[in-house]
Amino acid sequence: VVNNQVKLFDYQHAAGGSEDVLEIKANGEINDIYYFNDNSSNVMRGVWFKEGNFITVSFDDQVQVAEIVELSATTLKLQYFIKESKYIKTFKRLVN
C-alpha cells in the first residue's frame, strides 16, 4: 500500500526454476523453500502460531507478526508492516 493506494506485484521467483513454496504445517512448523534456476533449492525452517486474527512466524532470530485478512480452504491473505510500509500477501493452497 503506497499513499493509501494498493499496488499489486506478482512474486518473482528465479527464472527457469520451479515456483517457490511456503509450507505451513498443522504442527507449527513452517518451511520457506526457494528454488533456483538450476533446480537446486534452499529451505528456511521456522515455527508459527496463531492467536486470534494474528499469525506469528519465526525464522532463526527474525520474527514477523501479521494480521490474517482472509482465511479459507484455498486462500490465506496476510497484512503486515515493515517500518512504515504496509504489505499484503496472498497465498494459495496447492494441495489438500
Order of alpha helices (4+ residues) and beta strands (2+ residues): beta-beta-beta-beta-beta-beta-beta
